Amino acid sequence: MKGLCLLLFFLKGARNMKNTQSLKLNRDFRRAYKGASHAGGYTVVYARKNRCGFNRLGLTVSKTAGKAVVRNRLKRLMRESYRLMEDDIREGYDIIIVARNRAVGKTFEQIRSDVSFSLNKLEMKK
């Protein structure tokens, strides 16, 4: 499994983050949901150790949060929040960040502080 993870990492390359890949497969999401979690005011963060040497990030926003423009903005805010903290986060985890409906219309700073607080509570920071 570790060899497969490393192969995927080098074939795809890290596009927007140095040590993180996207979490895309349904089975990987289901497995990560069984890990530790923390619910903040605007987001819920799930984390579970993986067998890879790097992190994999999944972002989820429900359709009830709004139309595509609103959902994509929330995903961009959550992705940027993670990217800025990436160097401070322990490696080898599958991390899922789920936006709550009350996150709609919030500023970047509010989302960033909520994600940071949740990662601290999960002891994900170095």
KAQUI-V225851 format. One record per pair of residues at least 12 apart in sequence whose ideal C-beta (glycine too) atoms are under 10 Angstrom apart, sorted by the first residue. I is the first residue (numbers start at 0). J is the second residue. Records with the same first field share a line. If there is no record, write none. Layout:
# KAQUI-V225851
I->J, J
This chain:
# KAQUI-V225851
0->49, 50, 51
1->49, 50, 51, 52
2->50, 51
3->50, 51
4->20, 49, 50, 51, 52, 53, 55, 91
5->51, 52, 53
7->20, 51, 53, 55
8->20, 51, 52, 53, 55
13->53, 85
15->78, 79, 82
16->53, 54, 56, 78, 81, 82, 85
17->53, 82, 85, 86
18->52, 53, 54, 85, 86, 88, 90, 91
19->53, 54, 55, 56, 78, 81, 82, 85, 88, 90, 92, 94
20->51, 53, 54, 55, 56, 93
21->55, 56, 57, 58, 78
22->49, 54, 55, 56, 57, 58, 59, 93, 94, 95
23->55, 57
24->55, 57
27->47, 49, 55, 57, 93, 95
28->45, 57, 59, 93, 95
30->45, 47, 49, 93
31->45, 46, 47, 48, 49, 55, 57, 92, 93, 94, 95
32->45, 47, 57, 59, 93, 95, 97
33->45, 47
34->46, 47, 48, 49, 92, 93, 94, 95, 121
35->47, 48, 92, 120, 121, 122, 123
36->95, 97, 117, 120, 121
37->116, 117, 118, 119, 120, 121, 122, 123
38->97, 99, 113, 117, 120
39->96, 99, 102, 110, 112, 113, 114, 115, 116, 117, 118, 120
40->99, 101, 102, 105, 109, 110, 112, 113, 116, 117
41->73, 76, 77, 98, 99, 100, 101, 102, 103, 105, 109, 110, 112, 113, 114, 117
42->58, 59, 60, 73, 76, 77, 80, 95, 96, 97, 98, 99, 101, 102, 105, 110, 113, 114, 116, 117
43->59, 95, 96, 97, 98, 99, 113, 117
44->77, 81, 94, 95, 96, 97, 113, 114, 115, 116, 117, 118, 120, 121, 123
45->57, 59, 92, 93, 94, 95, 96, 97, 117, 121
46->88, 89, 92, 93, 94, 95, 96, 117, 118, 121, 122, 123
47->92, 93, 94, 95
48->89, 91, 92, 93
49->90, 91, 92, 93, 94
50->91, 93
51->90, 91, 92, 93
52->90, 91
53->90, 91, 92
54->81, 85, 88, 89, 90, 91, 92, 93, 94, 123
55->91, 92, 93, 94, 95
56->77, 78, 81, 82, 85, 88, 92, 93, 94, 95, 96
57->93, 94, 95, 96, 97
58->70, 73, 74, 75, 76, 77, 78, 81, 94, 95, 96, 97, 98
59->73, 74, 77, 95, 96, 97, 98
60->72, 73, 74, 77, 96, 97, 98, 99, 100, 102, 103
61->73, 97, 98, 99, 100
63->100, 103
64->98, 99, 100, 101, 102, 103
65->100, 103, 104
69->98, 102, 103, 104
70->98, 103
72->98, 102, 103, 104, 107
73->96, 98, 99, 100, 102, 103, 104, 105, 110
74->96, 98
75->107, 110
76->96, 98, 102, 105, 106, 107, 108, 109, 110, 111, 114
77->96, 97, 98, 102, 107, 110, 111, 113, 114
78->96
79->107, 110, 111, 114
80->96, 107, 108, 109, 110, 111, 112, 113, 114, 115, 118
81->94, 96, 111, 114, 115, 118
83->107, 111, 114, 115
84->111, 114, 115, 118, 119, 123, 124
86->125
87->115, 118, 119, 123, 124, 125
88->115, 118, 121, 123, 124, 125
89->118, 121, 122, 123, 124, 125
90->125
92->121, 123
94->114, 117, 118, 121, 123
96->110, 113, 114, 117, 118
98->110, 113, 114
99->113
